[in-house]
Amino acid sequence: MEDAELVRRCLAGDSAAWETIVRTHTRRLYNLCYRFTGQRQEAEDLAQEVFLRVFRTLKSYDPRQGSLGVWLHRVGRNLLIDYYRATRRQRLTVSLEDELPHLEEKESAAPPPDRTVALSELRATLERALTRLSPELREAVILRDLQGLEYREISQVLDIPEGTVKSRLNRGRAELGKALKRQPGFALPEGVNEG
């Protein structure tokens, strides 16, 4: 079903249409919130808040401006910016080390225990390094490298030109690389490529 039709049905009171929107976009919005906050509970709360905001503002969705997914990302991004501003002072006083998340284990064939430990340490190191990026660079890296959005979609979500998206990605990746190299004992596990 097309986004515009799904939104039209939802606005007409079709609860199944709303459930489809939520079911389709929950994981991606949660992941966006989690990558931004680094905390499961806050990410869950923020994702719920995004859907509340979406529900209240659904009539403002314009399919000519992009897909529903892009619009939802934009709403999520705006909420995360509000969250960032509101919690900035608190975050400055809390040690990042105390706030590091435990990453969700991916369901797959279990790798050897030493590789599992190495990958877990790599994920934690990556999460620490991401928290050290400025919000503008972090969101560009998250949207492209972790969420898999195209440059055009990121441009729409962030409401910036594609050239700015690419610039932020280059700077964000460079700063992320520097932050990773500063991590004590950082080395990619055997079998994991740098590129």
The 8 nearest C-alpha neighbors of each residue, nearest first, counted from 0:
[[1, 5, 2, 4, 3, 16, 19, 6],
 [2, 0, 4, 3, 5, 6, 67, 66],
 [1, 3, 5, 4, 67, 6, 0, 66],
 [2, 4, 6, 5, 1, 7, 62, 61],
 [5, 3, 7, 1, 6, 2, 8, 0],
 [4, 6, 2, 8, 3, 7, 16, 9],
 [5, 7, 9, 3, 4, 8, 10, 2],
 [6, 8, 4, 10, 9, 5, 3, 11],
 [9, 7, 11, 5, 6, 13, 10, 16],
 [8, 10, 13, 6, 16, 12, 11, 17],
 [11, 9, 7, 12, 8, 6, 58, 13],
 [10, 12, 8, 9, 13, 7, 6, 14],
 [13, 11, 9, 10, 14, 8, 16, 17],
 [12, 14, 9, 8, 16, 15, 11, 17],
 [13, 15, 17, 16, 12, 18, 9, 8],
 [16, 14, 18, 17, 13, 19, 9, 8],
 [17, 15, 19, 9, 14, 18, 13, 5],
 [16, 18, 14, 20, 19, 9, 15, 21],
 [19, 17, 15, 21, 16, 20, 22, 14],
 [18, 20, 16, 22, 17, 21, 23, 15],
 [21, 19, 17, 23, 18, 22, 24, 16],
 [20, 22, 18, 24, 19, 25, 23, 17],
 [23, 21, 19, 20, 25, 24, 18, 26],
 [22, 24, 20, 21, 19, 25, 26, 18],
 [23, 25, 21, 27, 22, 26, 20, 28],
 [26, 24, 28, 21, 27, 22, 29, 23],
 [25, 27, 29, 28, 24, 30, 23, 22],
 [26, 28, 30, 29, 24, 25, 31, 146],
 [29, 27, 31, 25, 30, 26, 46, 24],
 [28, 30, 32, 26, 46, 31, 27, 25],
 [31, 29, 33, 27, 28, 32, 34, 26],
 [30, 32, 28, 34, 29, 33, 27, 35],
 [33, 31, 42, 29, 35, 30, 34, 36],
 [34, 32, 42, 30, 37, 36, 35, 31],
 [35, 33, 31, 37, 32, 36, 30, 141],
 [34, 36, 32, 33, 37, 31, 138, 137],
 [37, 35, 33, 38, 34, 32, 42, 41],
 [36, 38, 33, 34, 100, 35, 99, 39],
 [39, 37, 36, 100, 41, 40, 33, 42],
 [40, 38, 42, 41, 43, 33, 37, 100],
 [39, 41, 43, 42, 38, 44, 45, 33],
 [40, 42, 44, 43, 38, 39, 45, 36],
 [41, 43, 33, 32, 39, 45, 40, 44],
 [44, 42, 40, 46, 41, 45, 39, 47],
 [43, 45, 41, 47, 42, 46, 40, 48],
 [44, 46, 48, 42, 47, 43, 41, 49],
 [45, 47, 49, 43, 29, 48, 44, 42],
 [48, 46, 50, 44, 45, 49, 43, 51],
 [47, 49, 45, 51, 46, 50, 52, 44],
 [50, 48, 46, 52, 47, 51, 75, 53],
 [49, 51, 53, 47, 52, 48, 54, 46],
 [52, 50, 48, 54, 53, 49, 55, 47],
 [51, 53, 49, 55, 50, 54, 56, 48],
 [54, 52, 50, 56, 51, 57, 55, 49],
 [53, 55, 51, 57, 52, 56, 50, 17],
 [56, 54, 52, 53, 57, 51, 58, 50],
 [57, 55, 53, 58, 54, 59, 52, 60],
 [58, 56, 54, 59, 53, 60, 55, 6],
 [57, 59, 56, 60, 10, 55, 6, 61],
 [58, 60, 57, 56, 61, 55, 53, 62],
 [61, 59, 58, 57, 62, 70, 56, 67],
 [60, 62, 63, 64, 59, 65, 3, 58],
 [63, 61, 64, 65, 66, 3, 60, 67],
 [64, 62, 61, 65, 66, 60, 3, 67],
 [63, 65, 62, 61, 66, 155, 70, 60],
 [66, 64, 62, 63, 69, 67, 70, 155],
 [65, 67, 69, 68, 62, 70, 2, 64],
 [66, 68, 70, 69, 2, 71, 65, 62],
 [69, 67, 71, 66, 70, 72, 24, 65],
 [68, 70, 72, 66, 71, 67, 156, 65],
 [69, 71, 73, 67, 72, 68, 74, 66],
 [72, 70, 68, 74, 73, 69, 67, 75],
 [73, 71, 75, 69, 70, 74, 156, 76],
 [72, 74, 156, 70, 76, 71, 75, 77],
 [75, 73, 71, 77, 72, 76, 78, 70],
 [76, 74, 72, 78, 73, 77, 49, 71],
 [75, 77, 79, 73, 78, 74, 72, 80],
 [78, 76, 80, 74, 79, 75, 73, 81],
 [77, 79, 81, 75, 76, 80, 82, 74],
 [80, 78, 82, 76, 81, 77, 83, 75],
 [81, 79, 83, 77, 82, 78, 76, 84],
 [82, 80, 78, 84, 79, 83, 85, 77],
 [81, 83, 79, 85, 80, 84, 86, 78],
 [84, 82, 80, 86, 81, 85, 87, 79],
 [83, 85, 87, 81, 82, 86, 80, 88],
 [86, 84, 82, 83, 87, 81, 88, 89],
 [85, 87, 89, 83, 84, 88, 90, 82],
 [86, 88, 90, 84, 89, 83, 85, 91],
 [87, 89, 91, 90, 86, 92, 85, 84],
 [88, 90, 86, 91, 87, 92, 93, 85],
 [91, 89, 93, 87, 92, 88, 86, 94],
 [90, 92, 88, 89, 93, 87, 94, 86],
 [93, 91, 90, 89, 94, 88, 87, 95],
 [94, 92, 90, 91, 95, 89, 97, 98],
 [93, 95, 96, 97, 92, 98, 90, 91],
 [94, 96, 98, 97, 93, 99, 127, 130],
 [95, 97, 94, 98, 99, 127, 93, 100],
 [98, 96, 95, 94, 99, 93, 100, 127],
 [97, 99, 95, 96, 100, 94, 38, 37],
 [100, 98, 96, 97, 95, 37, 101, 127],
 [101, 99, 38, 37, 102, 98, 39, 123],
 [100, 102, 103, 99, 123, 38, 39, 119],
 [103, 101, 100, 104, 122, 123, 119, 126],
 [102, 104, 105, 101, 100, 39, 106, 119],
 [105, 103, 102, 106, 119, 101, 107, 115],
 [104, 106, 107, 103, 102, 108, 109, 119],
 [105, 107, 104, 108, 109, 103, 110, 115],
 [108, 106, 109, 105, 110, 104, 115, 111],
 [107, 109, 110, 106, 105, 111, 115, 104],
 [108, 110, 107, 111, 115, 106, 112, 105],
 [109, 111, 115, 114, 108, 112, 113, 107],
 [110, 112, 114, 113, 115, 109, 116, 108],
 [113, 111, 115, 114, 116, 110, 109, 117],
 [114, 112, 116, 115, 111, 117, 110, 118],
 [113, 115, 117, 111, 116, 112, 118, 110],
 [116, 114, 112, 118, 113, 117, 110, 119],
 [117, 115, 119, 113, 114, 118, 120, 112],
 [116, 118, 114, 120, 119, 115, 188, 121],
 [119, 117, 121, 115, 120, 116, 114, 122],
 [118, 120, 116, 122, 121, 117, 115, 123],
 [119, 121, 123, 117, 118, 122, 124, 116],
 [120, 122, 118, 124, 119, 123, 125, 117],
 [123, 121, 125, 119, 124, 120, 118, 126],
 [122, 124, 126, 120, 125, 121, 127, 119],
 [125, 123, 121, 127, 122, 126, 120, 128],
 [124, 126, 122, 128, 123, 127, 121, 129],
 [125, 127, 129, 123, 128, 124, 122, 130],
 [128, 126, 124, 130, 125, 129, 123, 99],
 [127, 129, 125, 131, 126, 130, 178, 179],
 [130, 128, 126, 131, 127, 132, 125, 137],
 [129, 131, 127, 128, 132, 126, 137, 37],
 [130, 132, 128, 129, 133, 127, 178, 175],
 [133, 131, 137, 129, 130, 136, 134, 171],
 [132, 134, 136, 135, 137, 131, 130, 171],
 [133, 135, 137, 136, 138, 132, 80, 35],
 [136, 134, 138, 133, 137, 139, 167, 132],
 [135, 137, 171, 139, 167, 133, 138, 134],
 [138, 136, 134, 140, 132, 139, 135, 133],
 [137, 139, 141, 135, 140, 136, 142, 134],
 [140, 138, 136, 142, 137, 141, 168, 143],
 [141, 139, 137, 143, 144, 138, 142, 168],
 [142, 140, 145, 138, 139, 144, 143, 137],
 [141, 143, 146, 139, 140, 148, 138, 145],
 [144, 142, 147, 148, 140, 141, 146, 145],
 [143, 145, 140, 147, 141, 146, 142, 148],
 [144, 146, 141, 147, 143, 142, 140, 34],
 [147, 145, 142, 143, 148, 144, 141, 27],
 [148, 146, 143, 144, 145, 142, 149, 141],
 [149, 147, 143, 142, 146, 152, 153, 150],
 [148, 150, 152, 151, 153, 147, 143, 142],
 [151, 149, 153, 152, 154, 161, 148, 164],
 [150, 152, 154, 149, 153, 161, 155, 148],
 [153, 151, 155, 149, 154, 150, 148, 156],
 [154, 152, 156, 150, 155, 151, 157, 148],
 [153, 155, 151, 159, 161, 152, 157, 158],
 [154, 156, 158, 152, 153, 157, 151, 69],
 [157, 155, 73, 153, 158, 154, 69, 72],
 [156, 158, 154, 159, 155, 153, 73, 76],
 [157, 159, 155, 154, 156, 160, 153, 73],
 [158, 160, 154, 157, 163, 161, 155, 164],
 [161, 159, 163, 162, 154, 164, 158, 155],
 [162, 160, 164, 154, 163, 150, 151, 165],
 [161, 163, 165, 164, 160, 166, 159, 167],
 [162, 164, 166, 160, 161, 165, 167, 159],
 [163, 165, 161, 167, 162, 166, 168, 154],
 [166, 164, 168, 162, 163, 167, 169, 161],
 [165, 167, 163, 169, 168, 164, 162, 170],
 [168, 166, 170, 164, 136, 169, 165, 171],
 [167, 169, 171, 165, 166, 170, 140, 139],
 [168, 170, 166, 172, 167, 171, 173, 165],
 [169, 171, 173, 167, 168, 172, 174, 166],
 [172, 170, 136, 168, 174, 173, 169, 167],
 [171, 173, 175, 169, 174, 170, 168, 176],
 [172, 174, 170, 176, 175, 171, 169, 177],
 [175, 173, 177, 171, 176, 172, 178, 170],
 [174, 176, 172, 178, 173, 177, 171, 128],
 [175, 177, 173, 179, 174, 178, 172, 180],
 [178, 176, 174, 180, 179, 175, 173, 181],
 [179, 177, 175, 181, 176, 128, 180, 174],
 [178, 180, 176, 182, 181, 177, 128, 175],
 [179, 181, 177, 182, 178, 176, 185, 183],
 [182, 180, 178, 179, 183, 177, 185, 184],
 [181, 183, 179, 185, 180, 184, 178, 124],
 [184, 182, 185, 181, 180, 179, 186, 124],
 [183, 185, 182, 186, 181, 180, 179, 187],
 [186, 184, 182, 183, 180, 187, 179, 181],
 [187, 185, 188, 184, 121, 180, 179, 189],
 [186, 188, 191, 189, 185, 121, 193, 192],
 [189, 187, 191, 117, 190, 186, 118, 114],
 [188, 190, 191, 187, 114, 192, 117, 186],
 [189, 191, 188, 192, 187, 114, 193, 118],
 [192, 190, 189, 188, 187, 193, 118, 194],
 [193, 191, 194, 190, 187, 189, 188, 186],
 [192, 194, 191, 187, 190, 186, 188, 176],
 [193, 192, 191, 187, 176, 172, 144, 190]]
